[in-house]
């Protein structure tokens, strides 16, 4: 899934799509850091000869590669914590939804029983069939 597509949760059944999308983004960030440190932050183009006027940039490329590596490591750590929190929140939302559905079913059952005088044993049997 690309970042442009996004993950929009209109219903709880789609919550399980969030962690894989987050993993995809983590992979993309890792690829950006790898590309930057491998191909962008190279010393060699600035060291063709001792007389090259751009030679001082070679040292800057080494420091820039280190900055990318540090940023990637920090981002990976923070992202992992966010992923874990998202999974915990997803679980809590699902538990709350299940509890709300159960309460609504009990309320509906009580309402039907009070309105139509249906015996509890019959309501229990109907609930077991679901």
Steps between C-alpha positions, in 0.01 A plus 500: 500500500639840412486797730275678249230235536480551875314287749164637598309314766130550437411179680670291764550212257767710326707562814709195420623680187679763706797293632596364154482854358727618782744218423502609135589855605776372727643301209487807276683710759768234532539499122537880496773485765677215318486688169624824655793337678593280204454727199456861610753538782801365313853633544638364173358762260672772702839329510599453134836670558686686775439823306120471480340819635202298624720266705399660835146381435614138536519540878159664502357199317628269773337718767181525296485119467539475878216748546277292272589185695425671833173639368402157365577331832307760700207484260495118509492503881221760518305327222522162675351656815224658292426166334474327839272773633282476190463124544409547868248771412351278229454222753339736751264639234399149395439401865291812560301436182435140599389612845270764350348246260439259788339774709280606207389140445414460869313831498305398190419166659377670817297746295335223300426305816352804673297602197366165393525302821729238350628259768871521582552132415376563145726804463797298627428228245474758221830655610671160491396455136697806389 
